Each structure stands twice: as C-alpha cells, then as structure tokens.
Amino acid sequence: MPVVFVGHGSPMNALDLNPFTESLKELGNKLPKPQAILSISAHWETRGTQVLYHETPPTIHDFYGFPKALFDMQYPARGPLALAKETQALVPHSELTVKWGLDHGTWSVLVHMFPEADIPVYQLSLDVTKTAQEHLEIGRQLRSLREKGVLILGSGNIVHNLRVINWRELNAAYPWAQEFDLAIKKALEEKDETLLTQYEKKLGEVASMSVPTPEHYLPLLYCYGATVPEDRISYPFEGYQMGSLSMRSVLWS
C-alpha cells in the first residue's frame, strides 16, 4: 500500500467542499482499496505509544465552538482487532487501549477519502516523551504493515500556528510559512533526515513560527519512516489556509 500524509486544517473541512476536500475525494478514488487504515493523528497524544483496540471505535468530536452539523457527524468504521495486536507487537513497549476512538484528525479526512466508512480504521498515538528521531523510527517499525494492505495515514499540518491565524484571507500564506513548507518539501525529496528531525536547529525562527508545538508536524515523520527507497513522492494537494496552515498532502507510492 502507499503511504499518505494529509494536512487536515480546520475541522470545518469535514463539511466544506473546496479544492482541498476535492483533492481528498480524488485521492480516495485513486488509491488501491486498503484492507485497513492506520491513522497517526496530531490529536492523540499520550505518554507511551498506544494502539487503539476497539471493535467499534467511537467518533470523537474533540473541538468546541463549531456548528451542530459538525458534532452530528459520525464515521462508523469498525476496528481491525487482529491488526491492532500485530501493530502493538511491532512497536516495542507500546500498549493496546480501548480508551480512545477516531478523532477529528482521522475522520474529517476519511469522510472525503472513503465516505462509506467500509474500511476498518484504527489509530496510533503520539508519545510525547519521544524525540523527533524516535517518532521517525516508529514509522520504520510500521513499514511491514503496508505489505498486509494497511494504508498508513498521517494527519496533521507541516505548518500549524493557530496563534497568528489570518481570518480575513482564507487562502493566504505568511512568507515564513511558505519558506518552512517548501524547505520540508525539499527535505522529503532529498531524504534529508537531519533537517526533517532537527528543523528547529536548521531553520531557526521560521521553524519556531511554523511549528510552535510539534504534534501536527510529527505524523509526517511516521509516514516518512514507513517509506521504502522504491517509493515515488507526489503531492495530491499543495496550498495554504488562513496564513499559518500548510495544507500540503504527500503521497508515497
């Protein structure tokens, strides 16, 4: 199976029809149908790595202040219990848990990619105690799942700074956001793991503005770690929202 990273942006993208969500629909149609989807979402942070082990994972509405229609949305995919156990075995010191579900980093993307919710879905958490390099290495440990028909899906944003959102211009981008986004694009293409994992050291203030907290960036490292040398990189979507969100999607196949 391919590996996909999606910049998910605002939860409202679950409801909106725009060029970004159209690209998700096209991507879902383009991909071979997975046996299951393993999502690494920016919105599940834990101490220690956890694997969702739930036969009917609930749809989590982990936000507030949005329209009722968004809270009414459900994504009733079932959970692949055998694959969850196998995933837990691949990642040393990880644990199975039923104390989560599908958060909006997962379902707001999948409602466009696979709207029938007929593919089993589970999640892997982000261990807040690990370094960027350690997150990337977990991606490598997950690589063999691709051979079993599992689509590894990272959901976050390469640039994600809610403190300086530009509410007036939906498709705007600050110069520093573009600079960081394009530097990471280049690093992915050149397989520059040093820059990918030491972005703050290498890019300074541009990085600290683009990644004030790491949780939306880290899913990209899992996806990169799960790639193989034969993969070709492409970008199902490139663009920005509200100045400080990169909506770049990355496909390795």
Steps between C-alpha positions, in 0.01 A plus 500: 500500500603862458566733792312831529548812709212750497495855632152496653459863611174615659235245605266693269672330208289197591193695385646731236532438129815676383810416291663331799207271580453426129863386494425258785209355304722457194771341711258247648387404150859470380636279777468122499237403754671430833433201721520744790615854581744586777471869584767693687315817598628821654209486743593193703794568731593259780789405726617179338380379161147364494311307233123531476342159564128555458259295292269798443710813562287803591514821298668756727401866464814644657430870441254768605329807359412346164155448339271223620526330161866427575418346837231289334747340261582134559758275336388147595799299377574180687837433664740229374583325828746245358696773322500712814665215689752454220578872501550499876747213458697700241553802728703414812345600833172608338163409649151421376218722624124537461509849654488696177321499165528675165586865565437779251852478362391162368132520415496852354737366233342158451147634448633631167746224410280202592150638572338155532705426816529143374873461570615407852682786674721520807744755642850525645573767759783752515725434800583845639818367668672408172734704282427577136751234396327242719165582341656445157639164613153385607393569143769258386367238741157535339628458144415129471130577548493637145559149369184388679282755325507764775490863389718701738342845527665790679271792580631835619644812334859579403430862601251543785495821704154590628631801691545708185206380287399745227120486520454750216675308220405134475774399256776732618848391609757686707847508340652303791232232461580460133872493570468221757252299295724511193811416705327188636382408149860518380621296799244229424612483138869493593438261793674742732415342835719746688288795390175307542578413863710804598292766327524745791879485503525526121229756423484714814221754536324383182465158666393633839226707334385210283516230768440669837397158634600175325185287500376604154844455344589162650257283296706595193803329656308176550400503135852575383635219720256253345625565146735281296766609247280398208220741597434801283390818672216720375269765639125448465450851636722805553366817654439706813210610713466809720864599479650252742375157390673295231246266342762296314420134446781256424465161327768235482416214266 
